[in-house]
Amino acid sequence: MSDDHVSEAGTGAAGTGEGGPGAALLAVRGLRVEFPGRRSVRDRVARRPAKAFAAVRGVDFSIGRGETLALVGESGSGKTTTARAILRLVDAAAGTVTFDGIDVGAASAADVRRLRERMQIVFQDPYSSLNPRIAVGAAIGEVLAVHRIGVSAAERRDRVRTLLTDVGLGAEIATRYPHELSGGQRQRVGIARALAVGPELLVLDEPVSALDVSVQAQIINLLEDLQQARGLAYLFVAHDLAVVHHTADRIAVMYLGEIVEEGPIDAVFDHPRHPYTEALLAAIPGEGGGAGRRAGRARGELRADLGDAPGCPFRTRCPLREARCDTTPPFVRLGGGRASRCWLATDPGFDAAAAAAGSSASIALPGPPETID
């Protein structure tokens, strides 16, 4: 991706924090994360280095204080890598991550440690994120000790009990081990541990995907209550759009390491402006898929080799493919906090759901025509 293309992407709604309740707490600009590739036999013979694989390619977005941004896409789209790069759990090859005016990438080890008190992560698998040999209370107390919260062991034990109560668990849970808890209880422990240091931003990496549906609803309700009570900002990473529909303020859809659509959550669900977004919506079972009208299912599987190649990386799977899709589409700002990386989005009347259903002739978006920059 060229530098010009990356800078153009940064003008999208999520890149400006448009629609957020306040000034941006987190700002991501041109984030690129690369991993070393494997050297082929030809590379070894020619003594060429292995070509790096770009898992994240020029991602831009912002999150305001108290706001929830959903980062969605199928497995392999780069969501989790983006989340980990924000926290400097993996190194970025390019771009910047700024938290409350602090450049996370340029921060010293001591500064990063202090930043970790302000932004925490809740992992996907609550069991593997807990030490099976350490009781729940000791695991949370260890976080308090590392960050020097509380002046005595007794004060820390009191704080652990309070945290467990805040996430809907009894104080007796503190003496139990992870294998003695259900999946939902373990995830509540993970949330309590993340809250122990009083963060302002929580990165939620697929926090309910390993849980039963009934338990998912309980955890989502808990997260909403905690956000209201503590004023938390969330980066909610998910592959299931139904999970984030009623929890997020804005949504950013990722495909092969770049954001292809973004905007207010209800607007994107009602009128998707990228065929990939429509494909994700079509995968929602039952009524969540748009009252049975979804038709734009993607064909085939995600191809990582198309990431840095010219053209739209979704073109080999897109049911609406055109000849111009062989050239890289621009990132089009659509007004109202909407943006899309698709040639079809340059048409103000384009609606991916209606087009995929074969009714593009009667497409009309509500309200006045949008301005294309």
RACORSUL-V260329 format. One record per residue. N is the residue number from 1. RES is the residue in three letters. SS is DSSP state (h for helix, s for strand, l for the rest). PHI is phi in degrees with one decimal (* if undefined). NEAR is the number of other ideal C-beta (glycine too) atoms within 8 Angstrom. Layout:
N&RES&SS&PHI&NEAR + N&RES&SS&PHI&NEAR
This chain:
1&MET&l&*&8 + 2&SER&l&-76.6&5 + 3&ASP&h&-62.1&5 + 4&ASP&h&-63.0&6 + 5&HIS&h&-66.7&12 + 6&VAL&h&-64.1&12 + 7&SER&h&-66.1&9 + 8&GLU&h&-65.0&9 + 9&ALA&h&-63.1&15 + 10&GLY&l&-68.5&10 + 11&THR&l&-88.2&10 + 12&GLY&l&-69.1&14 + 13&ALA&h&-62.8&14 + 14&ALA&h&-67.7&15 + 15&GLY&h&-72.1&12 + 16&THR&h&-104.3&8 + 17&GLY&l&75.7&12 + 18&GLU&l&-59.1&7 + 19&GLY&l&92.2&8 + 20&GLY&l&-75.4&14 + 21&PRO&l&-74.6&7 + 22&GLY&l&-163.7&8 + 23&ALA&l&-64.2&7 + 24&ALA&s&-64.9&9 + 25&LEU&s&-85.1&13 + 26&LEU&s&-123.7&15 + 27&ALA&s&-129.4&9 + 28&VAL&s&-113.1&14 + 29&ARG&s&-131.2&11 + 30&GLY&s&58.2&12 + 31&LEU&s&-67.6&17 + 32&ARG&s&-134.0&13 + 33&VAL&s&-125.1&16 + 34&GLU&s&-122.6&9 + 35&PHE&s&-124.2&7 + 36&PRO&l&-64.7&6 + 37&GLY&l&-90.2&8 + 38&ARG&l&-88.1&4 + 39&ARG&l&-78.8&8 + 40&SER&l&-79.1&7 + 41&VAL&h&-61.7&5 + 42&ARG&h&-62.7&7 + 43&ASP&h&-62.5&11 + 44&ARG&h&-68.8&8 + 45&VAL&h&-64.4&6 + 46&ALA&l&-84.4&6 + 47&ARG&l&56.7&5 + 48&ARG&l&-96.9&7 + 49&PRO&l&-70.6&5 + 50&ALA&l&-67.0&10 + 51&LYS&l&-76.2&5 + 52&ALA&l&-71.5&9 + 53&PHE&s&-99.4&10 + 54&ALA&s&-90.2&12 + 55&ALA&s&-82.5&9 + 56&VAL&s&-131.0&15 + 57&ARG&s&-129.6&12 + 58&GLY&s&71.9&14 + 59&VAL&s&-85.8&17 + 60&ASP&s&-128.0&14 + 61&PHE&s&-168.8&13 + 62&SER&s&-135.0&12 + 63&ILE&s&-131.0&14 + 64&GLY&s&-83.1&13 + 65&ARG&l&-63.1&11 + 66&GLY&l&74.4&9 + 67&GLU&l&-102.1&14 + 68&THR&s&-116.0&11 + 69&LEU&s&-108.7&15 + 70&ALA&s&-90.9&14 + 71&LEU&s&-108.6&14 + 72&VAL&s&-122.4&15 + 73&GLY&l&159.3&11 + 74&GLU&l&-75.5&7 + 75&SER&l&-58.9&5 + 76&GLY&l&94.0&7 + 77&SER&l&-82.0&11 + 78&GLY&l&103.1&16 + 79&LYS&h&-63.1&13 + 80&THR&h&-66.7&10 + 81&THR&h&-62.2&12 + 82&THR&h&-59.8&16 + 83&ALA&h&-61.8&14 + 84&ARG&h&-70.4&10 + 85&ALA&h&-67.3&15 + 86&ILE&h&-60.6&14 + 87&LEU&l&-90.6&11 + 88&ARG&l&61.2&11 + 89&LEU&l&-82.5&6 + 90&VAL&l&-130.2&8 + 91&ASP&l&-85.7&6 + 92&ALA&l&-89.8&12 + 93&ALA&l&-82.8&9 + 94&ALA&s&-161.0&7 + 95&GLY&s&91.7&13 + 96&THR&s&-132.9&11 + 97&VAL&s&-123.6&16 + 98&THR&s&-117.3&12 + 99&PHE&s&-114.6&12 + 100&ASP&l&51.6&8 + 101&GLY&l&85.5&4 + 102&ILE&s&-101.8&9 + 103&ASP&s&-75.8&8 + 104&VAL&l&-64.9&14 + 105&GLY&l&-67.2&9 + 106&ALA&l&-93.6&4 + 107&ALA&l&-71.2&10 + 108&SER&l&-72.8&5 + 109&ALA&h&-60.0&5 + 110&ALA&h&-67.1&6 + 111&ASP&h&-67.6&9 + 112&VAL&h&-63.4&11 + 113&ARG&h&-62.2&8 + 114&ARG&h&-69.4&8 + 115&LEU&h&-65.1&12 + 116&ARG&l&-64.0&11 + 117&GLU&l&-74.1&9 + 118&ARG&l&-106.2&12 + 119&MET&s&-140.8&14 + 120&GLN&s&-127.5&11 + 121&ILE&s&-126.5&13 + 122&VAL&s&-111.6&12 + 123&PHE&l&-83.1&10 + 124&GLN&l&-67.2&8 + 125&ASP&l&-99.5&7 + 126&PRO&l&-67.0&13 + 127&TYR&l&-76.0&9 + 128&SER&l&-70.7&6 + 129&SER&l&-85.2&7 + 130&LEU&l&-113.6&13 + 131&ASN&l&-77.3&6 + 132&PRO&l&-65.7&8 + 133&ARG&l&-93.2&4 + 134&ILE&l&-117.2&10 + 135&ALA&l&-63.3&9 + 136&VAL&h&-57.4&16 + 137&GLY&h&-61.6&13 + 138&ALA&h&-67.9&8 + 139&ALA&h&-65.2&13 + 140&ILE&h&-72.6&16 + 141&GLY&h&-62.9&12 + 142&GLU&h&-62.7&9 + 143&VAL&h&-61.4&12 + 144&LEU&h&-62.5&14 + 145&ALA&h&-67.6&10 + 146&VAL&h&-61.9&6 + 147&HIS&l&-93.0&10 + 148&ARG&l&55.7&5 + 149&ILE&l&-102.0&10 + 150&GLY&l&94.2&9 + 151&VAL&l&-92.3&3 + 152&SER&l&-145.6&6 + 153&ALA&h&-63.4&6 + 154&ALA&h&-65.3&6 + 155&GLU&h&-64.9&9 + 156&ARG&h&-68.4&13 + 157&ARG&h&-63.9&11 + 158&ASP&h&-63.6&8 + 159&ARG&h&-68.0&12 + 160&VAL&h&-61.9&14 + 161&ARG&h&-62.0&11 + 162&THR&h&-64.4&8 + 163&LEU&h&-63.3&13 + 164&LEU&h&-64.2&18 + 165&THR&h&-66.0&10 + 166&ASP&h&-61.5&9 + 167&VAL&l&-99.0&13 + 168&GLY&l&85.7&7 + 169&LEU&l&-115.7&10 + 170&GLY&l&-80.2&6 + 171&ALA&h&-63.7&7 + 172&GLU&h&-65.8&6 + 173&ILE&h&-62.5&13 + 174&ALA&h&-59.1&13 + 175&THR&h&-92.5&7 + 176&ARG&l&-90.9&9 + 177&TYR&l&-103.9&10 + 178&PRO&h&-52.7&12 + 179&HIS&h&-69.7&5 + 180&GLU&h&-89.7&5 + 181&LEU&l&-110.2&12 + 182&SER&l&-77.2&6 + 183&GLY&h&-61.7&12 + 184&GLY&h&-64.8&11 + 185&GLN&h&-65.0&10 + 186&ARG&h&-63.4&13 + 187&GLN&h&-68.4&16 + 188&ARG&h&-63.5&14 + 189&VAL&h&-63.5&19 + 190&GLY&h&-61.1&14 + 191&ILE&h&-67.9&15 + 192&ALA&h&-60.6&14 + 193&ARG&h&-65.0&11 + 194&ALA&h&-67.2&12 + 195&LEU&h&-79.4&14 + 196&ALA&l&-57.6&14 + 197&VAL&l&-96.0&13 + 198&GLY&l&68.0&6 + 199&PRO&l&-73.2&12 + 200&GLU&l&-102.7&10 + 201&LEU&s&-129.1&15 + 202&LEU&s&-113.6&13 + 203&VAL&s&-93.9&14 + 204&LEU&s&-101.9&12 + 205&ASP&s&-92.0&11 + 206&GLU&l&48.7&11 + 207&PRO&l&-70.7&14 + 208&VAL&l&-123.6&11 + 209&SER&l&-68.4&10 + 210&ALA&l&-94.0&9 + 211&LEU&l&-111.8&11 + 212&ASP&l&-64.1&7 + 213&VAL&h&-59.1&6 + 214&SER&h&-64.2&6 + 215&VAL&h&-72.8&13 + 216&GLN&h&-55.3&11 + 217&ALA&h&-61.8&8 + 218&GLN&h&-64.5&10 + 219&ILE&h&-67.7&15 + 220&ILE&h&-63.7&11 + 221&ASN&h&-62.8&8 + 222&LEU&h&-61.9&12 + 223&LEU&h&-62.2&13 + 224&GLU&h&-65.1&9 + 225&ASP&h&-64.6&8 + 226&LEU&h&-65.5&13 + 227&GLN&h&-64.1&12 + 228&GLN&h&-66.9&7 + 229&ALA&h&-74.2&6 + 230&ARG&h&-112.6&7 + 231&GLY&l&67.4&8 + 232&LEU&l&-75.2&11 + 233&ALA&s&-102.4&14 + 234&TYR&s&-123.0&16 + 235&LEU&s&-105.5&14 + 236&PHE&s&-100.0&13 + 237&VAL&s&-88.2&14 + 238&ALA&s&-156.2&13 + 239&HIS&l&-108.4&9 + 240&ASP&l&-100.6&9 + 241&LEU&h&-66.9&14 + 242&ALA&h&-63.7&8 + 243&VAL&h&-66.8&11 + 244&VAL&h&-96.1&14 + 245&HIS&l&-56.8&10 + 246&HIS&l&-101.8&3 + 247&THR&l&-114.8&12 + 248&ALA&l&-93.4&12 + 249&ASP&l&-87.5&10 + 250&ARG&s&-133.4&17 + 251&ILE&s&-134.8&15 + 252&ALA&s&-125.9&13 + 253&VAL&s&-97.7&15 + 254&MET&s&-105.9&16 + 255&TYR&s&-144.4&12 + 256&LEU&l&48.7&15 + 257&GLY&l&84.7&14 + 258&GLU&s&-137.1&15 + 259&ILE&s&-82.0&14 + 260&VAL&s&-105.7&13 + 261&GLU&s&-156.5&18 + 262&GLU&s&-153.4&15 + 263&GLY&s&158.5&15 + 264&PRO&s&-57.9&12 + 265&ILE&h&-58.8&13 + 266&ASP&h&-68.4&6 + 267&ALA&h&-64.9&11 + 268&VAL&h&-68.8&16 + 269&PHE&h&-66.6&10 + 270&ASP&h&-77.2&5 + 271&HIS&l&-140.2&8 + 272&PRO&l&-62.5&13 + 273&ARG&l&-114.0&15 + 274&HIS&l&-140.7&14 + 275&PRO&h&-58.4&17 + 276&TYR&h&-69.1&13 + 277&THR&h&-59.9&14 + 278&GLU&h&-61.3&14 + 279&ALA&h&-64.9&12 + 280&LEU&h&-66.7&13 + 281&LEU&h&-65.9&15 + 282&ALA&h&-66.4&13 + 283&ALA&l&-83.0&9 + 284&ILE&l&-75.0&13 + 285&PRO&l&-67.2&6 + 286&GLY&h&66.2&5 + 287&GLU&h&-68.3&5 + 288&GLY&h&-62.8&9 + 289&GLY&h&-85.9&12 + 290&GLY&l&95.8&11 + 291&ALA&l&56.5&5 + 292&GLY&l&80.1&6 + 293&ARG&l&-93.9&7 + 294&ARG&l&-69.8&14 + 295&ALA&l&-136.0&9 + 296&GLY&l&-88.9&16 + 297&ARG&l&-73.6&9 + 298&ALA&l&-76.2&11 + 299&ARG&l&-103.7&5 + 300&GLY&l&73.1&6 + 301&GLU&l&-123.9&4 + 302&LEU&l&-60.5&10 + 303&ARG&l&-114.1&9 + 304&ALA&h&-66.5&8 + 305&ASP&h&-69.5&5 + 306&LEU&h&-90.8&10 + 307&GLY&l&-56.3&11 + 308&ASP&l&-99.4&5 + 309&ALA&l&-80.9&7 + 310&PRO&l&-61.3&5 + 311&GLY&l&96.5&10 + 312&CYS&l&-74.7&12 + 313&PRO&l&-66.8&11 + 314&PHE&l&-90.6&12 + 315&ARG&l&-63.4&11 + 316&THR&l&-73.6&7 + 317&ARG&l&-116.9&10 + 318&CYS&l&-80.7&12 + 319&PRO&l&-74.8&9 + 320&LEU&l&-111.7&10 + 321&ARG&l&-60.8&6 + 322&GLU&l&-127.5&7 + 323&ALA&h&-61.9&4 + 324&ARG&h&-69.9&7 + 325&CYS&h&-68.4&12 + 326&ASP&h&-75.9&8 + 327&THR&l&-110.5&7 + 328&THR&l&-64.9&8 + 329&PRO&l&-76.2&12 + 330&PRO&l&-78.5&8 + 331&PHE&l&-93.0&12 + 332&VAL&s&-94.4&13 + 333&ARG&s&-85.6&11 + 334&LEU&s&-111.9&14 + 335&GLY&s&83.3&8 + 336&GLY&l&65.7&9 + 337&GLY&l&80.1&12 + 338&ARG&s&-98.2&16 + 339&ALA&s&-156.7&14 + 340&SER&s&-150.5&12 + 341&ARG&l&-104.3&15 + 342&CYS&l&-153.4&13 + 343&TRP&h&-61.5&9 + 344&LEU&h&-66.3&11 + 345&ALA&h&-70.1&13 + 346&THR&h&-69.1&8 + 347&ASP&l&-86.6&6 + 348&PRO&l&-58.1&8 + 349&GLY&l&-93.2&8 + 350&PHE&l&-70.3&12 + 351&ASP&l&-134.2&12 + 352&ALA&h&-62.6&15 + 353&ALA&h&-66.8&15 + 354&ALA&h&-67.3&10 + 355&ALA&h&-64.7&15 + 356&ALA&h&-67.0&14 + 357&ALA&l&-83.1&10 + 358&GLY&l&83.1&6 + 359&SER&l&-117.7&8 + 360&SER&h&-64.5&9 + 361&ALA&h&-67.0&4 + 362&SER&h&-111.0&6 + 363&ILE&l&-69.3&11 + 364&ALA&l&-154.5&5 + 365&LEU&l&-82.0&10 + 366&PRO&l&-69.5&3 + 367&GLY&l&83.4&3 + 368&PRO&l&-69.0&3 + 369&PRO&l&-59.3&6 + 370&GLU&l&-84.7&10 + 371&THR&l&-93.2&6 + 372&ILE&l&-102.4&9 + 373&ASP&l&-89.2&5
